[in-house]
Amino acid sequence: MNMRKHLALSVAAVAVGSGLAFAPLASAAPQSAAASCSYPYVCFYKGSTKTGSFKDVTSGWQNLGGSKGATKMVNTRDDDVVYTHFTNGKTYCSYPNTTTTFNSWVVDKVRISSASSC
C-alpha cells in the first residue's frame, strides 16, 4: 500500500474510532431551511418536516418533546449559540445562523444561550 492510501486509512480510522464520523455537522443555514424558520427561533426538523421551534434563552435544558430524534436544527439567531444534548450523554454547541445535521446521534434536549461563541 502506498503512503498516501495508508495515511488516508489511518485518518479515517481515527475519525471513526473517536466518534467524529458520527458527530453533528454544522454549516451556514441554507436558504430553504431558514425560510421555514423565522428569526429569532431555533427550529428542529425530521427530514423536511418541522417538528418544533424554541426561542427562549434558558439556564437549563428544555426537553424536545416531538422534536426528539430530529435530524436537523436551524439556528436563526444572530448572536446566540445553541447547545444540544443527546441520548448518549454528549452535548454539541452550534454557532449563530447555522444549520446542524445530527447524523446518528439522537438529540433530546436544547438550551439557547445568550453567548455569541461556544
Backbone as CSV, one residue per row, in Angstrom:
resi,resn,N_x,N_y,N_z,CA_x,CA_y,CA_z,C_x,C_y,C_z
1,MET,0.859,-1.171,0.000,0.000,0.000,0.000,0.904,1.233,0.000
2,ASN,0.570,2.194,-0.845,1.430,3.381,-0.872,1.145,4.273,0.337
3,MET,2.044,5.184,0.591,1.981,6.020,1.789,0.718,6.875,1.846
4,ARG,0.267,7.408,0.723,-0.920,8.264,0.686,-2.174,7.488,1.093
5,LYS,-2.343,6.273,0.567,-3.500,5.454,0.931,-3.436,5.072,2.409
6,HIS,-2.254,4.733,2.889,-2.090,4.357,4.289,-2.459,5.524,5.203
7,LEU,-2.030,6.728,4.857,-2.354,7.908,5.647,-3.860,8.168,5.640
8,ALA,-4.500,8.050,4.489,-5.947,8.276,4.390,-6.706,7.269,5.245
9,LEU,-6.300,6.012,5.209,-6.961,4.994,6.022,-6.729,5.246,7.508
10,SER,-5.559,5.699,7.875,-5.256,5.991,9.278,-6.118,7.137,9.791
11,VAL,-6.258,8.178,9.000,-7.085,9.317,9.392,-8.540,8.888,9.533
12,ALA,-9.035,8.093,8.604,-10.419,7.610,8.668,-10.623,6.743,9.907
13,ALA,-9.674,5.894,10.212,-9.786,5.032,11.388,-9.815,5.849,12.668
14,VAL,-9.003,6.875,12.768,-9.004,7.735,13.946,-10.331,8.467,14.065
15,ALA,-10.858,8.982,12.964,-12.136,9.702,12.991,-13.260,8.790,13.452
16,VAL,-13.320,7.584,12.934,-14.368,6.646,13.322,-14.162,6.210,14.766
17,GLY,-12.932,5.907,15.134,-12.639,5.451,16.485,-12.943,6.492,17.541
18,SER,-12.793,7.745,17.224,-13.046,8.805,18.197,-14.489,9.286,18.183
19,GLY,-15.301,8.761,17.278,-16.701,9.171,17.203,-16.940,10.375,16.331
20,LEU,-15.900,10.930,15.736,-16.065,12.134,14.920,-16.911,11.885,13.683
21,ALA,-16.907,10.680,13.177,-17.680,10.388,11.975,-19.177,10.473,12.243
22,PHE,-19.579,10.397,13.505,-20.990,10.414,13.843,-21.417,11.696,14.540
23,ALA,-20.482,12.574,14.811,-20.780,13.824,15.497,-21.623,14.733,14.615
24,PRO,-22.373,15.661,15.223,-23.155,16.615,14.437,-22.258,17.456,13.531
25,LEU,-22.813,17.877,12.427,-22.098,18.719,11.471,-22.848,20.024,11.306
26,ALA,-22.140,21.140,11.397,-22.772,22.454,11.255,-22.350,23.100,9.949
27,SER,-23.264,23.880,9.383,-22.967,24.642,8.178,-23.808,25.903,8.201
28,ALA,-23.487,26.831,7.300,-24.298,28.045,7.196,-25.729,27.646,6.863
29,ALA,-26.689,28.334,7.447,-28.097,27.988,7.249,-28.479,28.126,5.778
30,PRO,-28.953,27.034,5.147,-29.378,27.144,3.757,-30.657,27.968,3.650
31,GLN,-30.846,28.587,2.533,-31.985,29.485,2.332,-33.321,28.777,2.567
32,SER,-33.499,27.542,2.081,-34.788,26.852,2.205,-35.130,26.572,3.663
33,ALA,-34.155,26.118,4.461,-34.425,25.839,5.868,-34.671,27.139,6.632
34,ALA,-33.874,28.145,6.369,-34.039,29.425,7.056,-35.387,30.048,6.726
35,ALA,-35.893,29.839,5.530,-37.174,30.406,5.123,-38.326,29.827,5.944
36,SER,-38.201,28.576,6.369,-39.282,27.971,7.147,-39.074,28.144,8.650
37,CYS,-38.001,28.782,9.033,-37.702,29.036,10.446,-37.351,30.510,10.577
38,SER,-38.263,31.287,11.138,-38.049,32.735,11.195,-37.272,33.148,12.442
39,TYR,-36.592,34.275,12.337,-35.869,34.866,13.450,-36.860,35.207,14.552
40,PRO,-36.571,34.992,15.798,-35.358,34.517,16.456,-35.459,33.059,16.915
41,TYR,-35.978,32.195,16.100,-36.239,30.821,16.524,-35.085,29.864,16.224
42,VAL,-35.112,28.775,16.980,-34.272,27.611,16.738,-35.268,26.498,16.401
43,CYS,-35.193,25.972,15.176,-36.180,25.011,14.706,-35.560,23.636,14.505
44,PHE,-36.365,22.626,14.765,-35.944,21.233,14.602,-36.769,20.584,13.501
45,TYR,-36.110,19.673,12.765,-36.728,19.007,11.618,-36.441,17.518,11.656
46,LYS,-37.416,16.750,11.234,-37.219,15.327,10.942,-37.416,15.235,9.437
47,GLY,-36.309,15.032,8.718,-36.354,15.142,7.268,-36.655,16.582,6.907
48,SER,-37.687,16.811,6.109,-38.051,18.182,5.727,-39.234,18.717,6.542
49,THR,-39.707,17.935,7.520,-40.857,18.338,8.332,-40.401,19.033,9.608
50,LYS,-40.864,20.271,9.798,-40.533,20.999,11.021,-41.318,20.379,12.170
51,THR,-40.614,20.015,13.245,-41.247,19.353,14.385,-41.361,20.248,15.616
52,GLY,-40.657,21.367,15.622,-40.756,22.257,16.768,-39.851,23.464,16.624
53,SER,-40.136,24.497,17.439,-39.301,25.700,17.441,-39.224,26.242,18.860
54,PHE,-38.075,26.814,19.176,-37.789,27.337,20.505,-37.192,28.729,20.354
55,LYS,-37.450,29.628,21.317,-36.852,30.961,21.226,-36.363,31.499,22.552
56,ASP,-36.694,30.857,23.663,-36.333,31.382,24.970,-34.911,31.006,25.367
57,VAL,-34.151,32.005,25.819,-32.841,31.760,26.408,-33.098,31.181,27.795
58,THR,-32.469,30.037,28.081,-32.682,29.383,29.380,-31.345,29.014,30.013
59,SER,-31.345,28.844,31.322,-30.132,28.411,32.011,-30.072,26.890,32.104
60,GLY,-31.181,26.230,31.825,-31.235,24.766,31.875,-31.734,24.195,30.558
61,TRP,-31.773,22.876,30.496,-32.203,22.180,29.282,-33.709,22.214,29.121
62,GLN,-34.176,22.324,27.874,-35.583,22.177,27.522,-35.730,20.848,26.799
63,ASN,-36.673,20.009,27.222,-36.921,18.748,26.524,-37.543,19.029,25.169
64,LEU,-37.178,18.242,24.189,-37.646,18.488,22.826,-39.041,17.955,22.540
65,GLY,-39.564,17.056,23.333,-40.892,16.517,23.068,-40.944,15.858,21.703
66,GLY,-41.825,16.344,20.820,-41.990,15.777,19.487,-40.790,15.965,18.568
67,SER,-39.856,16.806,18.972,-38.652,17.019,18.160,-37.507,16.094,18.568
68,LYS,-37.714,15.273,19.593,-36.671,14.324,19.991,-36.357,13.431,18.794
69,GLY,-35.078,13.266,18.528,-34.662,12.458,17.384,-34.645,13.219,16.070
70,ALA,-34.755,14.554,16.133,-34.715,15.363,14.909,-33.412,15.089,14.158
71,THR,-33.458,15.263,12.850,-32.275,15.031,12.023,-31.521,16.316,11.730
72,LYS,-32.180,17.461,11.983,-31.564,18.749,11.644,-32.107,19.833,12.563
73,MET,-31.259,20.854,12.823,-31.658,22.015,13.606,-31.183,23.273,12.879
74,VAL,-32.021,24.296,12.842,-31.659,25.580,12.246,-31.679,26.633,13.343
75,ASN,-30.554,27.323,13.521,-30.449,28.409,14.487,-30.462,29.719,13.701
76,THR,-31.581,30.453,13.756,-31.694,31.718,13.019,-31.237,32.911,13.850
77,ARG,-30.869,32.685,15.082,-30.486,33.782,15.971,-29.149,34.363,15.526
78,ASP,-29.027,35.690,15.594,-27.830,36.378,15.106,-26.656,36.350,16.077
79,ASP,-26.928,36.296,17.374,-25.855,36.422,18.366,-25.835,35.304,19.402
80,ASP,-26.687,34.317,19.302,-26.824,33.316,20.356,-26.439,31.920,19.876
81,VAL,-25.672,31.223,20.708,-25.333,29.835,20.399,-26.422,28.922,20.951
82,VAL,-26.462,27.706,20.432,-27.442,26.721,20.871,-26.702,25.449,21.256
83,TYR,-26.986,24.960,22.449,-26.429,23.687,22.904,-27.483,22.610,22.727
84,THR,-27.080,21.497,22.163,-27.975,20.351,22.047,-27.408,19.215,22.879
85,HIS,-28.300,18.462,23.481,-27.945,17.316,24.319,-28.451,16.067,23.608
86,PHE,-27.694,14.993,23.713,-28.029,13.751,23.024,-28.225,12.612,24.013
87,THR,-28.950,11.587,23.594,-29.247,10.457,24.474,-27.993,9.698,24.884
88,ASN,-26.882,9.886,24.174,-25.626,9.236,24.552,-24.871,10.049,25.615
89,GLY,-25.475,11.160,26.093,-24.870,11.992,27.124,-23.977,13.098,26.598
90,LYS,-23.702,13.120,25.309,-22.834,14.142,24.730,-23.627,15.418,24.472
91,THR,-22.907,16.534,24.364,-23.514,17.812,24.011,-22.751,18.404,22.825
92,TYR,-23.421,19.321,22.130,-22.817,19.969,20.972,-23.257,21.429,20.964
93,CYS,-22.365,22.315,20.590,-22.664,23.740,20.523,-22.702,24.191,19.063
94,SER,-23.796,24.844,18.671,-23.958,25.362,17.314,-23.900,26.881,17.345
95,TYR,-23.161,27.451,16.424,-22.998,28.904,16.342,-24.253,29.575,15.770
96,PRO,-24.364,30.895,15.932,-25.495,31.633,15.359,-25.580,31.442,13.835
97,ASN,-26.791,31.491,13.321,-27.066,31.408,11.882,-26.446,30.180,11.216
98,THR,-26.647,29.025,11.832,-26.141,27.783,11.259,-27.226,26.718,11.234
99,THR,-27.002,25.737,10.380,-27.821,24.531,10.344,-26.943,23.390,10.823
100,THR,-27.472,22.574,11.719,-26.729,21.438,12.252,-27.455,20.164,11.874
101,THR,-26.729,19.226,11.301,-27.263,17.905,10.966,-26.765,16.931,12.025
102,PHE,-27.656,16.119,12.581,-27.305,15.296,13.721,-26.768,13.910,13.391
103,ASN,-26.837,13.445,12.171,-26.308,12.130,11.803,-26.914,11.040,12.676
104,SER,-26.097,10.210,13.308,-26.640,9.070,14.059,-26.924,9.388,15.522
105,TRP,-26.491,10.537,16.028,-26.775,10.878,17.419,-28.242,11.278,17.560
106,VAL,-28.883,10.917,18.682,-30.296,11.221,18.909,-30.399,12.417,19.857
107,VAL,-30.852,13.537,19.314,-30.991,14.769,20.101,-32.246,14.662,20.964
108,ASP,-32.126,15.105,22.243,-33.287,15.033,23.130,-33.552,16.314,23.927
109,LYS,-32.577,17.244,23.956,-32.759,18.483,24.722,-32.052,19.637,24.014
110,VAL,-32.484,20.854,24.349,-31.877,22.048,23.769,-31.730,23.119,24.846
111,ARG,-30.711,23.948,24.689,-30.538,25.110,25.565,-30.002,26.243,24.711
112,ILE,-30.736,27.349,24.655,-30.294,28.537,23.921,-29.556,29.437,24.902
113,SER,-28.357,29.844,24.521,-27.523,30.690,25.378,-27.372,32.065,24.740
114,SER,-27.252,33.089,25.558,-27.051,34.439,25.028,-25.586,34.677,24.643
115,ALA,-24.719,33.693,24.847,-23.317,33.824,24.440,-23.240,33.806,22.923
116,SER,-22.273,34.534,22.369,-22.139,34.577,20.912,-21.111,33.572,20.386
117,SER,-20.412,32.897,21.289,-19.462,31.866,20.859,-19.504,30.702,21.833
118,CYS,-19.086,29.558,21.359,-19.122,28.321,22.166,-17.975,28.295,23.168
